[in-house]
């Protein structure tokens, strides 16, 4: 009997094509997904160098992630999983002073795109000095508190006991400039304008207002009652104040300094006070900080530099001395640093891992664990703090220390005799175990010597600590009194309602 065999190829063809029920040949029209951006939109960055990260995914294949800022476009580093459908990206951006706006553009292999607008703020929107305070709210600058040296910039001096016009609550600073960052300390004030100029007012006894000239025969040490422009600076992106000196970070990554220099805190190789800005030799700097007699600069590689006083091991060099350190030295740290904060004589350095190192004066446990005598009165080398590995920001002044953790709360420690830490405990705190009361979703802190102003993510202002001459800015507060629970600070409603939106700085 004869047998017949069907050809194999047509069968394979039919099996391969089928009825096309799964639409495998349909065009990819689904846009990729973007999530988990860090830092969150509109966050305040402590460093000019912002590392933006996020998660991307697609139903097919991912292509690229780009950042668009103004007319500039650059590619982010994209690390994909094995299937190419998901991954993480990171991008480093150099921020201008104030509000920075950019777009994140995710493209898949088929050309579909997802675009997300993102903002980051570089600068201090809240600040505090010896007993005066300031805040930038919707593009307007408000000031309040002590004004014996004209440090509020209102064109007058005033005292609580004798002047009915003394500002116990926030008042609008009368200026035509739009300030994007404030730096108050002791009895002097410094501000960065959106156009890159720097302005100063208040006590100028040590030349810390920077209003003098190298050609002048005598130093300018006058008190100034209104903001005046610091000559010769038009490209600043950040300003900070120590106790008697000031630092300016320029757009090109260099640093200028002026003011008291008896301990070499200006970093110009001398111990001479300067009433005008002098440029340092440092380059590639992304953040500056200043203390009572020392200065610090963080570079784009995560290396921390210090100069000035070292009598409490301020420079973290494993020793104490009373010598003048007038040129920057590298502070030895075991990992790259992303932010730095300086108290009166102690320092906090935030590592890339989310861990924090601290050193310097520890008499009030501002470094930590002195109360129980576990750590010495002076910590001479950077000490890894054992309490956390998820820190996102660090702040310090006086003998207090503060960190913001991933839960959005601020954890303080150190000197606490006048409610300075914003927690229920009365005595010095040797470990940051309790968050500040009623201050979740923290955005920024402005730390004074004995009080702090805080900005919450919803835009509300709070203050706590020593109430002196209206330093806390709350209504109906007792003078010469410590407030442990944060006090709500309200700006004038009419002024806030008519104020302009935040100014976006030029890239």
KELUMDO-988274 format. One record per residue (C-alpha): residue number from 1; z, x, y. Coordinates in steps of 0.5 Angstrom, whole numbers, plus 500, padded with zeros to 3 digits. Example, Ala and Ser with C-alpha at 12.3 -4.5 7.8 and 13.67 -1.06 7.14 Angstrom:
residues 2
<pt 1,<516,525,491>> <pt 2,<514,527,498>> 
This chain:
residues 507
<pt 1,<500,500,500>> <pt 2,<498,503,507>> <pt 3,<504,504,512>> <pt 4,<503,504,519>> <pt 5,<507,507,525>> <pt 6,<508,505,532>> <pt 7,<508,511,537>> <pt 8,<514,514,539>> <pt 9,<512,515,547>> <pt 10,<512,508,549>> <pt 11,<518,506,546>> <pt 12,<522,512,550>> <pt 13,<518,509,556>> <pt 14,<521,502,556>> <pt 15,<528,505,554>> <pt 16,<527,509,560>> <pt 17,<525,504,565>> <pt 18,<528,498,563>> <pt 19,<528,492,568>> <pt 20,<531,497,573>> <pt 21,<537,492,573>> <pt 22,<542,498,576>> <pt 23,<537,499,582>> <pt 24,<537,507,581>> <pt 25,<531,508,585>> <pt 26,<534,504,591>> <pt 27,<534,508,597>> <pt 28,<541,510,599>> <pt 29,<543,506,606>> <pt 30,<550,507,605>> <pt 31,<554,511,611>> <pt 32,<559,516,609>> <pt 33,<566,515,610>> <pt 34,<571,519,614>> <pt 35,<579,519,614>> <pt 36,<585,523,614>> <pt 37,<583,526,621>> <pt 38,<589,531,623>> <pt 39,<592,532,628>> <pt 40,<591,524,630>> <pt 41,<587,522,635>> <pt 42,<590,523,642>> <pt 43,<595,528,640>> <pt 44,<598,533,644>> <pt 45,<596,540,642>> <pt 46,<601,546,643>> <pt 47,<596,551,642>> <pt 48,<589,551,646>> <pt 49,<586,553,639>> <pt 50,<586,546,635>> <pt 51,<584,546,628>> <pt 52,<581,539,626>> <pt 53,<581,537,619>> <pt 54,<579,531,615>> <pt 55,<577,528,609>> <pt 56,<570,525,607>> <pt 57,<566,521,602>> <pt 58,<560,518,600>> <pt 59,<557,514,594>> <pt 60,<552,519,593>> <pt 61,<551,526,596>> <pt 62,<555,529,602>> <pt 63,<551,533,607>> <pt 64,<554,536,613>> <pt 65,<560,535,618>> <pt 66,<558,536,625>> <pt 67,<563,536,632>> <pt 68,<559,534,638>> <pt 69,<563,536,645>> <pt 70,<559,535,651>> <pt 71,<552,538,650>> <pt 72,<555,543,645>> <pt 73,<554,541,637>> <pt 74,<557,546,632>> <pt 75,<558,545,624>> <pt 76,<565,544,621>> <pt 77,<567,548,615>> <pt 78,<566,543,609>> <pt 79,<569,544,602>> <pt 80,<566,539,597>> <pt 81,<568,537,590>> <pt 82,<564,538,584>> <pt 83,<560,532,584>> <pt 84,<558,533,592>> <pt 85,<561,526,594>> <pt 86,<568,528,597>> <pt 87,<571,533,600>> <pt 88,<575,536,606>> <pt 89,<572,539,613>> <pt 90,<576,543,618>> <pt 91,<573,546,625>> <pt 92,<577,550,630>> <pt 93,<576,548,637>> <pt 94,<578,551,644>> <pt 95,<581,546,648>> <pt 96,<581,545,656>> <pt 97,<587,543,660>> <pt 98,<588,536,660>> <pt 99,<584,531,655>> <pt 100,<579,533,651>> <pt 101,<574,528,648>> <pt 102,<569,530,642>> <pt 103,<565,526,636>> <pt 104,<566,528,629>> <pt 105,<559,526,625>> <pt 106,<559,526,618>> <pt 107,<552,526,615>> <pt 108,<550,525,607>> <pt 109,<544,527,603>> <pt 110,<540,521,605>> <pt 111,<541,522,613>> <pt 112,<546,516,613>> <pt 113,<551,518,619>> <pt 114,<558,516,621>> <pt 115,<561,518,628>> <pt 116,<568,517,630>> <pt 117,<570,519,637>> <pt 118,<576,523,637>> <pt 119,<581,526,643>> <pt 120,<586,531,644>> <pt 121,<590,533,650>> <pt 122,<592,540,651>> <pt 123,<598,541,656>> <pt 124,<605,538,658>> <pt 125,<605,531,660>> <pt 126,<613,531,660>> <pt 127,<617,537,663>> <pt 128,<624,539,665>> <pt 129,<627,544,669>> <pt 130,<635,546,671>> <pt 131,<636,539,673>> <pt 132,<629,536,675>> <pt 133,<624,532,671>> <pt 134,<616,530,671>> <pt 135,<611,526,667>> <pt 136,<604,525,668>> <pt 137,<603,518,666>> <pt 138,<595,515,667>> <pt 139,<593,521,671>> <pt 140,<599,520,676>> <pt 141,<604,525,677>> <pt 142,<612,522,677>> <pt 143,<618,527,679>> <pt 144,<625,525,679>> <pt 145,<632,529,679>> <pt 146,<635,535,683>> <pt 147,<631,537,689>> <pt 148,<636,542,693>> <pt 149,<630,547,693>> <pt 150,<624,542,694>> <pt 151,<623,543,687>> <pt 152,<620,535,687>> <pt 153,<615,537,692>> <pt 154,<616,531,696>> <pt 155,<616,535,703>> <pt 156,<624,535,703>> <pt 157,<630,537,700>> <pt 158,<635,532,698>> <pt 159,<642,531,695>> <pt 160,<645,525,691>> <pt 161,<651,525,695>> <pt 162,<648,525,702>> <pt 163,<641,522,702>> <pt 164,<639,515,700>> <pt 165,<632,517,699>> <pt 166,<634,522,693>> <pt 167,<630,520,687>> <pt 168,<634,518,682>> <pt 169,<628,515,678>> <pt 170,<621,517,678>> <pt 171,<617,517,684>> <pt 172,<610,518,685>> <pt 173,<608,525,687>> <pt 174,<604,525,694>> <pt 175,<598,530,692>> <pt 176,<590,529,692>> <pt 177,<590,533,686>> <pt 178,<590,531,679>> <pt 179,<595,535,675>> <pt 180,<594,535,667>> <pt 181,<600,539,666>> <pt 182,<606,541,668>> <pt 183,<611,546,668>> <pt 184,<618,546,671>> <pt 185,<624,550,670>> <pt 186,<630,552,674>> <pt 187,<629,550,681>> <pt 188,<621,551,681>> <pt 189,<615,547,679>> <pt 190,<608,549,677>> <pt 191,<602,545,675>> <pt 192,<595,545,673>> <pt 193,<590,541,676>> <pt 194,<584,538,672>> <pt 195,<579,543,676>> <pt 196,<583,549,673>> <pt 197,<587,551,680>> <pt 198,<594,552,679>> <pt 199,<599,549,684>> <pt 200,<607,551,685>> <pt 201,<613,549,689>> <pt 202,<620,549,690>> <pt 203,<625,556,690>> <pt 204,<620,562,691>> <pt 205,<626,567,691>> <pt 206,<623,572,686>> <pt 207,<616,571,688>> <pt 208,<615,566,682>> <pt 209,<611,561,686>> <pt 210,<605,566,686>> <pt 211,<603,565,693>> <pt 212,<604,572,696>> <pt 213,<598,577,697>> <pt 214,<598,584,694>> <pt 215,<596,586,701>> <pt 216,<602,584,704>> <pt 217,<607,588,707>> <pt 218,<613,584,705>> <pt 219,<614,579,699>> <pt 220,<613,572,699>> <pt 221,<620,569,697>> <pt 222,<620,562,701>> <pt 223,<622,556,699>> <pt 224,<616,551,699>> <pt 225,<617,543,699>> <pt 226,<610,541,697>> <pt 227,<605,543,692>> <pt 228,<601,549,694>> <pt 229,<595,553,691>> <pt 230,<596,559,688>> <pt 231,<591,564,691>> <pt 232,<585,567,686>> <pt 233,<586,562,680>> <pt 234,<580,557,679>> <pt 235,<580,558,671>> <pt 236,<586,556,668>> <pt 237,<587,552,662>> <pt 238,<595,553,661>> <pt 239,<601,554,665>> <pt 240,<608,556,663>> <pt 241,<615,558,667>> <pt 242,<620,562,665>> <pt 243,<627,562,669>> <pt 244,<624,567,674>> <pt 245,<617,568,673>> <pt 246,<611,564,671>> <pt 247,<605,565,666>> <pt 248,<598,563,667>> <pt 249,<593,562,661>> <pt 250,<585,563,663>> <pt 251,<579,560,660>> <pt 252,<577,567,658>> <pt 253,<583,568,654>> <pt 254,<587,573,658>> <pt 255,<593,572,662>> <pt 256,<596,572,669>> <pt 257,<603,573,671>> <pt 258,<608,573,677>> <pt 259,<615,573,679>> <pt 260,<621,576,677>> <pt 261,<620,583,673>> <pt 262,<626,587,673>> <pt 263,<626,586,665>> <pt 264,<618,587,664>> <pt 265,<617,580,663>> <pt 266,<611,580,667>> <pt 267,<608,585,662>> <pt 268,<604,589,667>> <pt 269,<607,596,665>> <pt 270,<612,596,671>> <pt 271,<619,593,673>> <pt 272,<617,591,680>> <pt 273,<617,583,682>> <pt 274,<610,580,684>> <pt 275,<609,575,688>> <pt 276,<602,574,686>> <pt 277,<598,574,680>> <pt 278,<597,580,676>> <pt 279,<592,580,670>> <pt 280,<595,583,663>> <pt 281,<591,587,658>> <pt 282,<591,581,653>> <pt 283,<585,578,650>> <pt 284,<584,572,646>> <pt 285,<590,568,647>> <pt 286,<591,561,646>> <pt 287,<598,560,648>> <pt 288,<603,563,652>> <pt 289,<611,561,653>> <pt 290,<617,564,657>> <pt 291,<624,565,657>> <pt 292,<630,567,661>> <pt 293,<627,574,661>> <pt 294,<622,575,656>> <pt 295,<615,572,655>> <pt 296,<610,571,649>> <pt 297,<603,570,647>> <pt 298,<599,567,641>> <pt 299,<592,570,640>> <pt 300,<587,566,636>> <pt 301,<588,570,630>> <pt 302,<595,568,629>> <pt 303,<599,574,632>> <pt 304,<605,573,636>> <pt 305,<606,578,642>> <pt 306,<612,579,646>> <pt 307,<615,583,652>> <pt 308,<621,583,657>> <pt 309,<628,583,655>> <pt 310,<630,585,648>> <pt 311,<638,585,649>> <pt 312,<639,579,644>> <pt 313,<633,581,640>> <pt 314,<628,577,644>> <pt 315,<622,581,641>> <pt 316,<624,580,634>> <pt 317,<624,588,632>> <pt 318,<630,588,628>> <pt 319,<634,591,634>> <pt 320,<637,590,640>> <pt 321,<637,594,647>> <pt 322,<637,593,654>> <pt 323,<631,597,656>> <pt 324,<625,595,660>> <pt 325,<619,592,655>> <pt 326,<614,592,660>> <pt 327,<608,592,655>> <pt 328,<606,587,650>> <pt 329,<608,589,643>> <pt 330,<606,585,636>> <pt 331,<612,581,633>> <pt 332,<612,582,626>> <pt 333,<611,575,622>> <pt 334,<609,574,615>> <pt 335,<604,569,616>> <pt 336,<599,567,622>> <pt 337,<603,563,627>> <pt 338,<600,556,630>> <pt 339,<605,555,636>> <pt 340,<611,558,639>> <pt 341,<617,556,643>> <pt 342,<622,560,647>> <pt 343,<629,558,649>> <pt 344,<634,562,654>> <pt 345,<634,568,649>> <pt 346,<631,565,642>> <pt 347,<625,564,640>> <pt 348,<621,559,635>> <pt 349,<615,560,631>> <pt 350,<611,555,627>> <pt 351,<607,558,621>> <pt 352,<600,556,619>> <pt 353,<604,553,613>> <pt 354,<608,548,617>> <pt 355,<614,553,616>> <pt 356,<618,555,622>> <pt 357,<621,562,624>> <pt 358,<627,564,629>> <pt 359,<630,569,632>> <pt 360,<634,572,638>> <pt 361,<641,569,641>> <pt 362,<645,565,636>> <pt 363,<652,563,639>> <pt 364,<651,556,639>> <pt 365,<647,556,632>> <pt 366,<640,555,636>> <pt 367,<637,559,631>> <pt 368,<642,556,625>> <pt 369,<648,557,621>> <pt 370,<652,560,626>> <pt 371,<658,555,626>> <pt 372,<659,556,618>> <pt 373,<658,564,619>> <pt 374,<652,564,615>> <pt 375,<648,567,620>> <pt 376,<650,572,625>> <pt 377,<651,571,633>> <pt 378,<644,575,634>> <pt 379,<639,574,629>> <pt 380,<635,581,630>> <pt 381,<628,579,626>> <pt 382,<624,573,625>> <pt 383,<628,569,620>> <pt 384,<625,563,615>> <pt 385,<628,557,617>> <pt 386,<630,553,610>> <pt 387,<630,546,612>> <pt 388,<623,544,612>> <pt 389,<615,546,611>> <pt 390,<612,540,614>> <pt 391,<613,542,622>> <pt 392,<608,540,627>> <pt 393,<611,542,633>> <pt 394,<616,546,636>> <pt 395,<620,546,643>> <pt 396,<626,550,646>> <pt 397,<630,551,652>> <pt 398,<637,553,654>> <pt 399,<640,554,647>> <pt 400,<637,548,644>> <pt 401,<631,548,639>> <pt 402,<627,542,636>> <pt 403,<622,541,631>> <pt 404,<617,535,630>> <pt 405,<616,534,622>> <pt 406,<610,530,619>> <pt 407,<614,523,619>> <pt 408,<613,523,627>> <pt 409,<621,524,628>> <pt 410,<624,530,632>> <pt 411,<630,534,629>> <pt 412,<634,538,634>> <pt 413,<640,543,633>> <pt 414,<644,548,637>> <pt 415,<648,547,643>> <pt 416,<650,540,644>> <pt 417,<656,539,648>> <pt 418,<653,534,653>> <pt 419,<649,530,649>> <pt 420,<643,535,650>> <pt 421,<640,534,643>> <pt 422,<640,526,643>> <pt 423,<644,525,637>> <pt 424,<651,522,635>> <pt 425,<654,528,633>> <pt 426,<658,532,639>> <pt 427,<659,539,637>> <pt 428,<654,544,636>> <pt 429,<649,543,630>> <pt 430,<647,548,626>> <pt 431,<642,545,622>> <pt 432,<637,540,624>> <pt 433,<639,534,619>> <pt 434,<639,528,623>> <pt 435,<633,526,628>> <pt 436,<633,524,635>> <pt 437,<636,517,636>> <pt 438,<630,511,637>> <pt 439,<625,516,638>> <pt 440,<620,516,633>> <pt 441,<612,517,633>> <pt 442,<614,523,638>> <pt 443,<608,526,642>> <pt 444,<611,531,647>> <pt 445,<618,534,649>> <pt 446,<619,537,656>> <pt 447,<626,541,655>> <pt 448,<630,543,661>> <pt 449,<637,547,661>> <pt 450,<641,541,659>> <pt 451,<637,535,659>> <pt 452,<630,533,655>> <pt 453,<624,528,657>> <pt 454,<621,525,651>> <pt 455,<614,522,651>> <pt 456,<613,517,645>> <pt 457,<606,515,642>> <pt 458,<606,508,645>> <pt 459,<606,512,652>> <pt 460,<614,510,653>> <pt 461,<618,516,657>> <pt 462,<625,517,654>> <pt 463,<631,522,657>> <pt 464,<637,524,654>> <pt 465,<643,530,655>> <pt 466,<646,532,662>> <pt 467,<645,527,668>> <pt 468,<646,531,674>> <pt 469,<643,529,681>> <pt 470,<638,524,677>> <pt 471,<635,529,672>> <pt 472,<635,523,667>> <pt 473,<631,518,671>> <pt 474,<634,512,668>> <pt 475,<636,506,673>> <pt 476,<644,505,673>> <pt 477,<646,512,670>> <pt 478,<653,515,671>> <pt 479,<652,522,675>> <pt 480,<655,528,671>> <pt 481,<655,525,665>> <pt 482,<652,526,658>> <pt 483,<648,521,655>> <pt 484,<647,522,647>> <pt 485,<642,516,646>> <pt 486,<635,517,649>> <pt 487,<635,513,656>> <pt 488,<628,509,657>> <pt 489,<625,512,664>> <pt 490,<620,507,667>> <pt 491,<615,509,672>> <pt 492,<614,504,678>> <pt 493,<610,498,676>> <pt 494,<605,497,682>> <pt 495,<603,505,682>> <pt 496,<602,505,674>> <pt 497,<598,499,674>> <pt 498,<593,502,680>> <pt 499,<593,509,677>> <pt 500,<587,512,675>> <pt 501,<585,513,667>> <pt 502,<586,520,664>> <pt 503,<581,525,667>> <pt 504,<577,529,662>> <pt 505,<577,536,663>> <pt 506,<570,540,663>> <pt 507,<569,543,656>> 
